[in-house]
Amino acid sequence: MSAAVWLIMPTYDEAENIAAIVAAARAVLERAAPGDHRILVVDDGSPDGTGRLADAIAAEHDDVEVLHRTVREGLGPAYLAGFAVALGGGAQLVMEMDADFSHDPADLARLLAAAGEADLVLGSRYVAGGGVTDWGHVRRLVSRGGSWYARTVLGLDVRDLTGGMKCFRREVLEAIDLPSVRSRGYAFQVELTHRAVRQGFRVVELPIVFRDRQRGRSKMSWRIAGEAALLVPQLRFARTSGQRRAG
């Protein structure tokens, strides 16, 4: 089934959240893009049965489908697989959102509205009106420090480079050479925004409040943070293929 608006939600062991998060996202999208949206759950073989639960939801709702992946490769490959399905399904706008309620599904409507005047909309914790709740001092420092580090090394005027709530125009995903994206963890978010800016697309940050998950276990690790720290300097000098757009 084709649709203009697609929401991609990667999952791994989100059995405690999947039914509620899909229901909440559906309710928002039914108002913001009635009859022209799809929710794609990309499950990396969750041993807790998340994929089976998502299948049951999809069987009840025509606007939900599930992509099953047998190997857990990380956030980046999961999103890339989801993007391919969405673009093949006629997507004009492709959104990202975590499946653990760290992102408020109500903000999906705001991202869609902002996409009317932007090529890439970022849900930003670090612009005026945005913020983080339920985090300790260390995690706040690591998150802010990571965004500052990436912003400084890459020379980007973007406050929140590591956030995972976004809305891409189709043209952005088609232009930034997705097959060559190397990031697997949260550096994926940095890499895609960096590529979009380099291609001359207009990026807008929309304030959101990020909340720590209440159920399930975080997938963040020092290994993932280390990947981001090592990859950012490489992105500084990397070249993406394709014709660069005029800014």
C-alpha positions as a printed NumPy array, in Angstrom:
array([[  0.   ,   0.   ,   0.   ],
       [  1.423,   3.367,  -0.99 ],
       [  1.256,   6.491,   1.16 ],
       [  2.809,   9.949,   1.169],
       [  3.773,   9.989,   4.864],
       [  5.756,   7.151,   6.432],
       [  6.889,   6.747,  10.034],
       [  9.791,   4.339,  10.571],
       [ 10.236,   2.845,  14.051],
       [ 13.126,   0.415,  14.607],
       [ 12.581,  -2.01 ,  17.461],
       [ 14.613,  -4.443,  19.513],
       [ 13.027,  -5.876,  22.642],
       [ 10.206,  -3.337,  22.864],
       [  7.395,  -5.778,  23.723],
       [  6.374,  -3.604,  26.674],
       [  5.954,  -0.523,  24.472],
       [  5.04 ,  -1.582,  20.947],
       [  1.244,  -1.742,  21.203],
       [  0.933,   1.584,  23.028],
       [  3.441,   3.477,  20.868],
       [  1.851,   2.325,  17.607],
       [ -1.611,   3.23 ,  18.878],
       [ -0.417,   6.686,  19.923],
       [  1.353,   7.302,  16.611],
       [ -1.662,   6.116,  14.618],
       [ -3.944,   8.5  ,  16.471],
       [ -1.709,  11.467,  15.629],
       [ -1.149,  10.511,  11.991],
       [ -4.845,   9.846,  11.391],
       [ -5.415,  13.51 ,  12.191],
       [ -2.293,  14.963,  10.576],
       [ -2.273,  12.853,   7.392],
       [ -5.681,  11.129,   7.206],
       [ -5.739,   8.173,   4.85 ],
       [ -2.257,   8.894,   3.513],
       [  0.162,   7.52 ,   6.097],
       [  1.957,   4.296,   6.965],
       [  3.75 ,   3.138,  10.098],
       [  6.608,   0.721,   9.47 ],
       [  7.995,  -1.224,  12.419],
       [ 11.475,  -2.522,  11.626],
       [ 12.217,  -5.332,  14.057],
       [ 15.699,  -6.826,  14.329],
       [ 14.616, -10.284,  15.477],
       [ 13.669,  -9.243,  19.021],
       [ 13.872, -12.286,  21.309],
       [ 11.119, -10.854,  23.526],
       [  8.492, -11.265,  20.785],
       [  8.21 ,  -7.63 ,  19.699],
       [  7.997,  -8.708,  16.056],
       [  5.104, -11.08 ,  16.712],
       [  3.212,  -8.409,  18.617],
       [  3.8  ,  -5.951,  15.78 ],
       [  2.497,  -8.513,  13.282],
       [ -0.711,  -8.827,  15.299],
       [ -1.145,  -5.049,  15.253],
       [ -0.504,  -4.921,  11.502],
       [ -3.099,  -7.636,  10.944],
       [ -5.711,  -5.356,  12.538],
       [ -4.71 ,  -2.06 ,  10.923],
       [ -4.081,  -1.412,   7.244],
       [ -1.808,   1.557,   7.989],
       [  0.738,  -0.569,   9.901],
       [  3.268,  -2.994,   8.499],
       [  6.291,  -4.838,   9.829],
       [  9.712,  -5.453,   8.338],
       [ 11.46 ,  -8.398,   9.967],
       [ 15.242,  -8.502,   9.989],
       [ 16.96 , -11.638,  11.241],
       [ 20.263, -10.032,  12.238],
       [ 20.692,  -7.251,  14.779],
       [ 23.   ,  -4.844,  12.952],
       [ 22.236,  -1.609,  14.742],
       [ 20.099,   1.484,  14.369],
       [ 21.606,   2.669,  11.081],
       [ 21.05 ,  -0.469,   8.999],
       [ 17.534,  -0.819,  10.435],
       [ 16.624,   2.706,   9.359],
       [ 18.196,   2.245,   5.935],
       [ 16.096,  -0.881,   5.388],
       [ 13.004,   1.029,   6.479],
       [ 13.801,   3.98 ,   4.217],
       [ 14.042,   1.641,   1.239],
       [ 10.577,   0.25 ,   1.932],
       [  9.099,   3.72 ,   2.439],
       [ 10.606,   5.175,  -0.727],
       [  9.41 ,   2.13 ,  -2.654],
       [  5.957,   2.743,  -1.175],
       [  5.661,   6.248,  -2.561],
       [  6.782,   8.207,   0.5  ],
       [  7.103,  11.951,   0.091],
       [  7.873,  12.516,   3.786],
       [  9.711,   9.964,   5.934],
       [  9.83 ,  10.318,   9.714],
       [ 11.917,   8.703,  12.43 ],
       [ 10.838,   8.109,  16.014],
       [ 11.971,   5.906,  18.899],
       [  9.58 ,   3.167,  19.973],
       [  9.948,   3.656,  23.73 ],
       [  8.02 ,   6.932,  24.314],
       [ 11.237,   8.921,  24.709],
       [  9.761,  10.957,  21.874],
       [  6.227,  12.268,  22.279],
       [  4.091,  10.952,  19.385],
       [  2.098,  14.203,  19.515],
       [  5.166,  15.952,  18.079],
       [  4.765,  14.039,  14.814],
       [  2.083,  16.489,  13.719],
       [  4.392,  19.423,  14.416],
       [  7.193,  17.86 ,  12.392],
       [  4.86 ,  17.308,   9.441],
       [  3.657,  20.899,   9.583],
       [  7.229,  22.228,   9.711],
       [  8.166,  20.084,   6.705],
       [  6.037,  22.389,   4.595],
       [  8.904,  24.879,   4.645],
       [ 11.957,  22.672,   5.305],
       [ 13.712,  19.736,   3.675],
       [ 14.73 ,  18.13 ,   6.958],
       [ 13.036,  18.822,  10.289],
       [ 14.869,  17.823,  13.463],
       [ 13.143,  17.337,  16.789],
       [ 15.668,  19.247,  18.885],
       [ 16.331,  19.022,  22.605],
       [ 18.833,  21.848,  22.567],
       [ 17.034,  24.823,  21.06 ],
       [ 14.825,  27.239,  22.964],
       [ 11.724,  25.413,  24.179],
       [ 13.349,  21.982,  23.958],
       [ 14.726,  19.906,  26.781],
       [ 15.341,  16.585,  28.498],
       [ 13.638,  15.132,  31.555],
       [ 14.451,  12.195,  33.84 ],
       [ 18.167,  12.114,  32.981],
       [ 21.02 ,  12.217,  35.473],
       [ 23.882,  14.701,  35.227],
       [ 26.265,  12.25 ,  33.526],
       [ 23.876,  11.34 ,  30.744],
       [ 22.983,  14.985,  30.179],
       [ 26.667,  15.843,  29.939],
       [ 27.391,  12.997,  27.501],
       [ 24.451,  13.947,  25.268],
       [ 25.153,  17.674,  25.184],
       [ 28.869,  17.043,  24.869],
       [ 28.329,  14.668,  21.963],
       [ 26.231,  17.2  ,  20.073],
       [ 28.746,  19.97 ,  20.793],
       [ 31.64 ,  17.758,  19.656],
       [ 29.933,  16.795,  16.398],
       [ 28.787,  20.358,  15.734],
       [ 32.276,  21.742,  16.312],
       [ 34.176,  19.138,  14.292],
       [ 31.746,  19.26 ,  11.369],
       [ 31.212,  23.015,  11.469],
       [ 27.427,  22.719,  11.446],
       [ 24.96 ,  25.263,  12.77 ],
       [ 22.739,  22.54 ,  14.254],
       [ 22.205,  22.338,  18.002],
       [ 21.015,  18.734,  18.288],
       [ 22.896,  16.431,  15.924],
       [ 22.325,  13.183,  17.809],
       [ 18.534,  13.29 ,  18.198],
       [ 16.407,  10.564,  16.658],
       [ 13.128,  12.311,  15.849],
       [ 13.225,  13.626,  12.277],
       [ 11.215,  14.252,   9.142],
       [ 12.91 ,  13.969,   5.746],
       [ 11.582,  15.041,   2.401],
       [ 11.927,  12.28 ,  -0.154],
       [ 14.378,  14.385,  -2.145],
       [ 16.813,  14.47 ,   0.78 ],
       [ 16.985,  10.699,   1.142],
       [ 17.394,  10.304,  -2.604],
       [ 20.247,  12.82 ,  -2.726],
       [ 22.467,  11.799,   0.19 ],
       [ 23.626,   8.425,  -1.154],
       [ 22.119,   6.142,   1.472],
       [ 23.95 ,   2.976,   0.303],
       [ 27.267,   4.528,   1.326],
       [ 26.194,   5.44 ,   4.88 ],
       [ 28.586,   3.694,   7.266],
       [ 27.218,   4.44 ,  10.736],
       [ 25.508,   1.682,  12.676],
       [ 24.708,   3.293,  16.023],
       [ 23.602,   6.78 ,  16.987],
       [ 26.308,   8.285,  14.775],
       [ 23.845,   7.485,  12.003],
       [ 21.801,  10.516,  13.041],
       [ 24.85 ,  12.763,  12.821],
       [ 25.893,  11.372,   9.457],
       [ 22.52 ,  11.856,   7.758],
       [ 22.1  ,  15.426,   8.969],
       [ 25.669,  16.243,   7.944],
       [ 25.061,  14.867,   4.462],
       [ 21.82 ,  16.811,   4.116],
       [ 23.54 ,  20.075,   5.065],
       [ 26.423,  19.4  ,   2.67 ],
       [ 23.939,  18.874,  -0.139],
       [ 22.448,  22.298,   0.535],
       [ 19.099,  21.204,   1.94 ],
       [ 17.287,  23.434,   4.412],
       [ 17.398,  22.006,   7.936],
       [ 15.073,  23.325,  10.656],
       [ 15.181,  22.439,  14.364],
       [ 11.848,  22.132,  16.149],
       [ 11.919,  22.114,  19.969],
       [ 10.878,  18.861,  21.621],
       [ 11.116,  17.463,  25.137],
       [ 12.876,  14.114,  25.366],
       [ 11.81 ,  11.819,  28.203],
       [ 13.659,   8.797,  29.516],
       [ 11.975,   5.481,  28.824],
       [  9.706,   4.128,  31.556],
       [  9.626,   0.522,  30.333],
       [ 12.259,  -1.725,  28.83 ],
       [ 16.012,  -1.323,  28.596],
       [ 18.013,   1.379,  26.84 ],
       [ 20.148,   0.22 ,  23.906],
       [ 22.724,   2.983,  24.389],
       [ 26.238,   1.783,  25.275],
       [ 29.782,   3.102,  25.477],
       [ 30.595,   1.119,  22.317],
       [ 27.921,   3.057,  20.415],
       [ 29.194,   6.346,  21.83 ],
       [ 32.727,   5.363,  20.861],
       [ 31.668,   4.688,  17.28 ],
       [ 30.245,   8.184,  17.057],
       [ 33.386,   9.779,  18.49 ],
       [ 35.586,   8.001,  15.938],
       [ 33.309,   8.508,  12.952],
       [ 32.681,  12.247,  13.262],
       [ 36.228,  13.299,  12.245],
       [ 35.998,  10.968,   9.245],
       [ 32.755,  12.619,   8.179],
       [ 34.529,  15.972,   8.25 ],
       [ 36.569,  15.002,   5.223],
       [ 34.305,  12.462,   3.561],
       [ 32.694,  13.185,   0.229],
       [ 29.174,  12.124,  -0.626],
       [ 28.426,  11.146,  -4.194],
       [ 26.055,  13.012,  -6.458],
       [ 25.739,  16.607,  -7.513],
       [ 25.824,  19.096,  -4.676],
       [ 22.758,  21.303,  -4.518],
       [ 22.964,  25.042,  -4.501],
       [ 22.478,  26.411,  -1.006]])
